Amino acid sequence: MKLSFGLPKGSLESSTIELFRKAGIHVQKGERSYYPTCDDPELDLIVMRPQEIPRYIEQGILDAGITGQDWVEENRASLVEVSELRYSKATRRKCRWVLAVPEESKFHKAEDLRGKRIATELVGTTKRFFKKRKIPVDVEFSWGATEVKPPRLVDAIVDITETGSSLRANHLRIIDTIMETCTVLVANRDAWKQKKKKDKLENMKMLLLGTLDAENYVGLKCNVQEKALPAVIKVLPSLHNPTISHLYEKGWFAVETILPFHETKHLIPLLKRAGASGIVEYSVSKIIA
């Protein structure tokens, strides 16, 4: 059984390949190759633009792939969303497709754009947004560099943003949100009904989510004398409960736990004062709850 799988080309390409690597799936791709190889014999990979992936999955040409919720919506594709995968170029937050206008313009809400021209890559979704609000506008496709077009070429744009920095740099302000989106693992409905392919996708979901979850945590271990053990346990949080084991030297214990990485700067001094020694912080590659 091979699962034909689409990987996104472009801004998500390197971060997706790196996510797969951390999950234990090593992808090798030449600079101009669209057919990567990997060390998982059950995967048949192809790299293509994320805008096209939902369409080819819906048609059954691909079994599954990684794309954005925005492109699933844009294609009106009927797919199985196996899982959200919160990763992107810069953040782990959802991105937004926003309606933006020049800072000094007279437009303050979507209704102000009645009869105006709007540029975007997300044409279908944008048209549906304005149609639902009964606002007549002229929506045109943008081939890129959308944020530089207002006010000379168009009156407003619909563009995707993670942090809003590019819009601010181009003197644009947001007046509405068209939709929120994030990266998703999606599957063809017929492929999802096949047990082996569904099991494979469920396994991939587990590994990918476990890898993303692990980015927020670190492992911590230390040595503690028996008399200091209650004080150490009192200040030590854990994903569940800390692991405690006897050391060879009588009266000493090894304590190990997983905790959010942002807590270590506060906890390590507290552990030291509570009697812990030999404190070691280490990274974790996966957390499967």
Buried (B, 14 or more C-beta within 10 A) or exposed (E): EEBBBBBBBEEBBEBBBEBBEBBBBEBEBEEEEEEBBBEBEBBBBBBBEBBBBBBBBBEEEBBBBBBBBBBBBBBEBEBBEBBBBBBBEEEEEBBBBBBBBBEEBEBEEBEBBEEBBBBBBBBEBBBBBBEEEEBEBBBBEBEEEBBEBBBEEBBBBBBBBBEBEBBBEBEBBBBBEBBEBBBBBBBBEEBBEBEEBBEBBEEBBBBBBBBBBBBEBBBBBBBBBEEBBEBBBEBBEBBEEBEBEEEEEEEBBBBBBBBEBEBBEEBBEBBEEBBBEEBEBEEBEBBEE
